[in-house]
């Protein structure tokens, strides 16, 4: 939830409507993630950005407790795998996440675990073209997974 900040030089008589408990709970699990990432090898955040199919600045916001932005529940499994959470780290993180977002994870418990597959492809020399290829490969993987699941049913 966004915090309301008064503009410079103004007096804000309105009460703060943000839920500070939720914000503190979000900061708690983000602090855990930050410590875990800081204790992992160099490049972990870059690998996490790649696995989440996003950019590094998004991962920086996910890991930084100063940002109240919650971590989307669908990213948790990927975060656990890429950051190599130990069972105790995972339990602590999940407990803090569930305090911050009661019931949010329950909708994802039926999902099957995933794994990260890396491909080495040529750099096309253009960020937009590289991103287009990345998106096409990700879309192909999603379609392939749906196809295999349909064949197994």
TORKEGU-577988 format. One line per 10 residues: number of its first residue (from 1); for each residue x, y, z of N, C-alpha, C. Coordinates in Angstrom, 1 decimal. Last residue first. Layout:
<doses>
NUM) X,Y,Z,X,Y,Z,X,Y,Z; ...
</doses>
This chain:
<doses>
153) -3.0,-35.9,-20.2,-4.4,-36.1,-19.7,-5.2,-37.1,-20.4; -0.7,-35.6,-21.6,-0.6,-36.5,-20.5,-2.0,-36.8,-19.9; -1.3,-33.7,-23.6,-1.0,-35.1,-24.0,-1.0,-36.1,-22.9; -1.5,-31.5,-22.0,-2.7,-32.0,-22.7,-2.5,-33.4,-23.1; 1.2,-31.1,-21.2,0.1,-31.4,-20.2,-1.1,-32.0,-20.8; 2.3,-30.6,-23.7,2.7,-31.8,-22.9,1.7,-32.1,-21.9; 1.1,-28.1,-24.2,0.9,-29.2,-25.1,1.2,-30.5,-24.4; 1.9,-26.5,-22.0,0.5,-26.8,-22.2,0.3,-28.0,-23.1; 4.7,-26.5,-22.6,4.2,-27.0,-21.4,2.7,-27.4,-21.5; 4.6,-25.1,-25.1,5.1,-26.5,-25.0,4.7,-27.2,-23.8
143) 3.8,-22.6,-24.3,2.9,-23.4,-25.2,3.4,-24.9,-25.2; 6.0,-21.8,-22.7,4.6,-21.9,-22.1,3.7,-22.8,-23.0; 8.0,-21.9,-24.7,8.1,-22.8,-23.5,6.7,-22.9,-22.9; 7.1,-19.8,-26.3,7.2,-21.1,-26.8,7.3,-22.2,-25.7; 7.4,-17.6,-24.5,6.1,-18.0,-25.0,6.1,-19.4,-25.6; 10.2,-17.6,-24.3,9.4,-17.8,-23.1,8.0,-18.3,-23.5; 10.9,-17.1,-27.0,11.3,-18.3,-26.4,10.5,-18.6,-25.1; 9.8,-14.5,-27.2,9.4,-15.6,-28.1,9.7,-17.0,-27.5; 11.3,-13.1,-25.3,9.8,-13.2,-25.2,9.3,-14.4,-26.0; 13.8,-13.2,-26.5,13.6,-13.7,-25.1,12.1,-14.0,-24.9
133) 13.3,-11.8,-28.9,13.7,-13.2,-28.9,13.5,-13.9,-27.6; 12.8,-9.3,-27.8,11.8,-10.0,-28.6,12.1,-11.5,-28.7; 15.2,-8.7,-26.6,14.0,-8.9,-25.8,12.9,-9.6,-26.5; 16.8,-8.4,-28.9,17.1,-9.4,-27.9,15.9,-9.7,-27.0; 15.5,-6.2,-30.1,15.5,-7.5,-30.8,15.8,-8.6,-29.8; 16.1,-4.2,-28.1,14.7,-4.5,-28.4,14.6,-5.9,-29.2; 18.9,-4.2,-28.0,18.1,-4.6,-26.9,16.7,-5.0,-27.2; 21.0,-5.5,-30.4,19.9,-4.5,-30.2,19.0,-5.0,-29.1; 22.7,-7.6,-30.8,23.2,-6.3,-30.9,22.2,-5.2,-30.7; 21.9,-10.2,-30.5,21.5,-9.6,-31.8,22.0,-8.2,-31.9
123) 23.8,-12.8,-29.3,23.4,-11.4,-29.0,23.1,-10.8,-30.3; 22.8,-16.2,-29.6,23.6,-15.1,-30.0,23.0,-13.7,-29.6; 22.2,-18.1,-26.6,21.8,-17.7,-28.0,22.7,-16.5,-28.3; 21.8,-20.6,-24.4,22.8,-19.7,-24.9,22.5,-19.4,-26.3; 19.4,-21.1,-21.9,19.8,-21.3,-23.3,20.8,-20.2,-23.7; 18.4,-22.7,-19.0,19.1,-21.6,-19.6,19.5,-22.0,-21.0; 15.7,-23.4,-17.0,16.5,-23.9,-18.1,17.1,-22.7,-18.8; 14.5,-24.0,-13.8,15.1,-23.0,-14.7,15.9,-23.7,-15.8; 11.4,-25.5,-12.9,12.9,-25.5,-12.9,13.3,-24.5,-14.0; 8.6,-25.7,-10.6,9.3,-25.4,-11.9,10.8,-25.5,-11.8
113) 6.0,-27.6,-9.1,7.3,-26.9,-9.0,7.9,-26.7,-10.4; 2.6,-27.0,-9.8,3.7,-27.9,-9.8,5.0,-27.1,-9.7; 0.1,-25.6,-7.7,1.0,-25.5,-8.8,2.1,-26.4,-8.7; -1.4,-25.6,-5.4,-1.6,-26.7,-6.3,-0.7,-26.7,-7.5; -0.8,-23.2,-4.1,-0.2,-24.4,-3.6,-0.4,-25.6,-4.5; -1.8,-20.7,-4.9,-0.7,-21.3,-5.7,-0.2,-22.6,-5.2; -3.7,-19.9,-3.0,-4.2,-20.1,-4.4,-3.1,-20.8,-5.3; -2.2,-19.4,-0.8,-3.0,-20.6,-0.8,-3.5,-20.9,-2.2; -1.0,-17.0,-0.7,-0.2,-18.1,-1.3,-1.1,-19.3,-1.5; -2.9,-15.3,0.4,-2.5,-15.0,-0.9,-1.8,-16.3,-1.5
103) -3.6,-15.7,3.1,-4.4,-16.4,2.1,-3.9,-16.2,0.7; -2.2,-12.7,4.3,-2.9,-13.9,4.6,-3.7,-14.4,3.4; 0.5,-11.2,4.0,-0.5,-11.4,2.9,-1.3,-12.7,3.2; 2.1,-11.1,6.2,1.9,-9.9,5.4,0.7,-10.0,4.5; 2.1,-13.7,7.1,1.7,-12.7,8.0,1.3,-11.4,7.2; 3.2,-14.9,4.8,1.8,-15.2,5.2,1.3,-14.2,6.2; 5.8,-13.9,5.0,5.0,-13.6,3.8,3.5,-13.8,4.1; 6.7,-15.1,7.4,6.6,-13.7,7.3,5.7,-13.2,6.1; 6.6,-17.8,6.6,5.8,-17.4,7.7,5.7,-15.9,7.7; 8.3,-17.8,4.4,6.9,-18.1,4.2,6.1,-17.6,5.3
93) 10.8,-17.3,5.7,10.3,-16.4,4.7,8.8,-16.6,4.5; 11.0,-19.5,7.4,11.0,-18.2,7.9,10.4,-17.2,7.0; 11.1,-21.6,5.4,10.1,-21.6,6.4,9.9,-20.2,7.1; 13.5,-20.9,4.0,12.2,-20.9,3.3,11.0,-20.8,4.3; 15.4,-21.3,6.0,15.2,-19.9,5.4,13.8,-19.8,4.7; 15.1,-24.0,6.4,14.8,-23.1,7.5,14.6,-21.7,7.0; 15.8,-25.1,3.8,14.5,-25.3,4.4,14.1,-24.4,5.5; 17.5,-22.4,2.0,17.5,-23.6,2.8,16.1,-23.9,3.3; 17.2,-21.2,-1.3,16.8,-21.1,0.1,17.0,-22.5,0.8; 18.4,-20.4,-3.9,18.8,-21.6,-3.1,18.5,-21.5,-1.6
83) 17.5,-18.5,-5.6,18.3,-18.1,-4.5,18.7,-19.2,-3.6; 16.0,-20.1,-7.4,17.2,-19.4,-7.9,18.1,-18.9,-6.7; 14.0,-21.2,-5.7,14.9,-22.0,-6.5,16.2,-21.3,-6.9; 12.7,-19.0,-4.5,13.2,-20.1,-3.7,14.3,-20.9,-4.4; 11.9,-17.6,-6.9,12.8,-17.0,-5.9,13.5,-18.1,-5.0; 10.0,-19.5,-7.9,11.2,-19.2,-8.6,12.3,-18.5,-7.7; 8.1,-19.4,-5.8,8.8,-20.7,-6.1,10.1,-20.4,-6.9; 7.3,-16.6,-6.0,7.9,-17.2,-4.8,8.7,-18.5,-5.1; 5.8,-15.5,-8.0,7.3,-15.5,-8.1,8.0,-16.2,-7.0; 3.2,-15.5,-7.3,3.6,-16.4,-8.4,5.1,-16.5,-8.6
73) 2.9,-13.5,-5.4,3.0,-14.9,-5.0,3.5,-15.8,-6.1; 5.0,-10.6,-5.7,3.9,-11.4,-6.3,4.0,-12.9,-5.9; 5.9,-8.8,-3.0,6.4,-9.7,-3.9,5.2,-10.5,-4.4; 4.8,-5.3,-2.6,4.8,-6.8,-2.2,5.4,-7.6,-3.4; 6.4,-2.3,-2.1,5.8,-3.2,-3.1,5.9,-4.6,-2.7; 7.7,-0.7,-0.4,6.5,-1.4,0.2,5.9,-2.3,-0.8; 11.1,-0.5,-0.1,10.0,-0.4,-1.1,8.9,-1.2,-0.5; 12.9,-1.1,1.8,12.5,0.2,1.8,11.3,0.4,0.8; 13.8,-3.7,1.3,12.7,-3.5,2.3,12.2,-2.1,2.3; 14.5,-4.9,-1.8,14.8,-3.8,-0.9,13.6,-3.6,0.0
63) 13.8,-6.9,-3.6,14.7,-7.3,-2.5,14.9,-6.2,-1.5; 12.1,-5.7,-5.5,11.7,-6.9,-4.7,12.5,-7.1,-3.5; 13.8,-3.8,-6.5,12.7,-3.4,-5.7,12.1,-4.5,-4.9; 15.7,-5.4,-7.8,16.1,-4.6,-6.7,15.0,-4.1,-5.9; 13.9,-6.5,-9.7,14.5,-7.4,-8.7,15.0,-6.6,-7.5; 13.6,-4.3,-11.3,12.4,-4.9,-10.6,12.9,-5.8,-9.5; 16.1,-3.9,-12.2,15.6,-2.9,-11.3,14.3,-3.4,-10.6; 16.6,-6.0,-13.9,17.3,-6.0,-12.6,16.7,-5.0,-11.7; 13.5,-7.1,-15.5,14.8,-6.5,-15.5,15.3,-6.4,-14.0; 12.2,-10.5,-16.2,12.1,-9.1,-15.9,13.4,-8.4,-15.8
53) 11.9,-13.3,-15.9,11.7,-12.6,-17.1,11.4,-11.1,-16.9; 12.8,-14.6,-13.7,11.4,-13.9,-13.6,11.0,-13.2,-14.9; 15.3,-15.3,-14.6,14.3,-16.4,-14.3,12.9,-15.8,-14.2; 16.5,-12.8,-14.8,16.4,-13.6,-16.0,15.3,-14.7,-15.7; 16.5,-12.0,-12.1,15.8,-11.2,-13.1,15.5,-12.0,-14.4; 18.1,-14.1,-11.0,16.7,-14.0,-10.6,15.9,-13.1,-11.6; 20.5,-13.5,-12.2,19.9,-14.7,-12.6,18.4,-14.7,-12.2; 20.9,-11.0,-10.9,20.8,-11.0,-12.4,20.1,-12.3,-12.8; 21.2,-11.9,-8.3,20.0,-11.0,-8.6,19.8,-10.9,-10.2; 23.5,-13.4,-8.5,22.2,-14.1,-8.1,21.1,-13.2,-8.5
43) 25.9,-12.2,-8.9,25.1,-12.6,-10.1,23.8,-13.2,-9.7; 27.9,-13.8,-6.4,27.7,-12.6,-7.2,26.9,-13.1,-8.5; 26.2,-16.1,-4.1,27.3,-15.7,-5.1,26.9,-14.5,-5.9; 24.6,-15.0,-1.1,24.7,-15.8,-2.3,25.8,-15.3,-3.2; 24.0,-13.1,0.8,24.9,-14.2,1.2,25.1,-15.3,0.0; 22.2,-11.4,-0.3,23.6,-10.9,-0.1,24.5,-12.0,0.3; 20.0,-13.1,-0.4,20.6,-12.7,-1.6,22.0,-12.2,-1.4; 19.4,-13.1,2.4,19.7,-14.4,1.7,20.4,-14.1,0.4; 18.9,-10.4,2.9,20.1,-11.1,3.6,20.4,-12.4,2.8; 16.7,-10.1,1.3,17.9,-9.3,1.1,19.1,-9.9,1.7
33) 14.8,-11.8,2.5,15.3,-12.0,1.1,16.6,-11.3,0.8; 14.5,-10.5,5.0,15.0,-11.9,4.9,15.6,-12.2,3.5; 13.5,-8.1,4.1,14.8,-8.1,4.7,15.4,-9.5,4.7; 11.0,-9.0,3.1,12.0,-8.5,2.1,13.4,-8.4,2.8; 9.8,-9.7,5.4,10.1,-10.8,4.5,11.1,-10.3,3.4; 9.6,-7.0,6.6,10.3,-8.1,7.3,10.7,-9.2,6.3; 8.2,-5.5,4.8,9.6,-5.1,5.0,10.3,-6.3,5.7; 5.7,-6.7,5.2,6.3,-6.8,3.9,7.8,-6.5,4.0; 5.3,-5.9,7.9,5.4,-7.3,7.5,6.0,-7.5,6.2; 5.1,-3.1,7.6,6.2,-3.7,8.4,6.4,-5.2,8.1
23) 2.8,-3.0,6.0,4.0,-2.5,5.5,5.2,-3.0,6.2; 1.0,-4.1,7.8,1.2,-4.8,6.6,2.5,-4.3,6.0; 1.1,-2.0,9.8,1.4,-3.4,10.1,1.7,-4.2,8.9; 0.2,0.3,8.5,1.6,0.2,8.8,2.0,-1.2,9.2; -1.7,0.9,6.0,-1.7,-0.1,7.1,-0.3,-0.4,7.4; -2.6,4.4,5.5,-1.8,3.2,5.2,-1.9,2.2,6.3; -3.7,6.8,6.2,-4.6,5.7,5.9,-3.9,4.4,5.6; -2.9,9.2,8.5,-2.3,8.3,7.5,-3.2,7.0,7.4; -5.3,11.8,8.7,-4.6,10.7,9.3,-4.0,9.8,8.2; -4.7,15.2,7.6,-5.4,13.9,7.5,-4.6,12.8,8.1
13) -3.2,17.4,7.8,-4.0,17.1,8.9,-4.7,15.8,8.8; -0.1,18.2,6.8,-1.1,17.2,6.5,-1.9,16.9,7.7; 1.1,21.2,5.7,0.8,20.5,6.9,-0.3,19.5,6.5; 3.8,21.8,3.4,2.4,21.7,3.8,2.3,21.0,5.0; 6.5,21.8,2.7,6.0,23.0,3.2,4.5,23.0,3.6; 6.2,19.2,0.3,7.1,20.1,1.1,6.4,21.4,1.5; 3.2,17.2,0.9,4.1,17.9,0.0,5.0,18.9,0.8; 3.1,14.2,2.8,2.7,15.6,2.6,3.7,16.2,1.6; 2.4,11.0,1.6,3.4,11.9,2.1,3.0,13.3,1.8; 1.0,7.9,2.2,0.7,9.3,1.8,1.7,10.2,2.4
3) 2.2,4.9,0.8,2.2,5.8,2.0,1.9,7.2,1.5; 0.5,2.3,-0.7,1.3,3.5,-0.9,1.1,4.3,0.4; 0.8,-1.2,0.0,0.0,0.0,0.0,0.9,1.2,0.0
</doses>
